[in-house]
Amino acid sequence: MDKNRYKQVDGSPTLFRDTQSGAIVNVNEMEVERARKIKAMRKAKADEFEQVKEDVQQMKSDLTDIKSLLHRLAERTWLKLY
């Protein structure tokens, strides 16, 4: 690691500041991998939630269609009876 480019963050042996970009870099590979897994799990949950929302919207639309068909069927049946 280039000592001129990276300066250790006070109070943390695994965090360094990139003096060119200002970014904080974590050199602990286990922490980085853990953070990646957590991010992937959050994204998977968010994707699943979006899919559930889409499914609910589709079911609402389908239910509206079914109600419309039932109303038409009931009207035809009613007209045939009278």
Secondary structure, 3 states (H helix, E strand, C coil): CCCCCEEECCCCCCEEEECCCCCEEECCHHHHHHHHHHHHHHHHHHHHHHHHHHHHHHHHHHHHHHHHHHHHHHHHHHHHHC
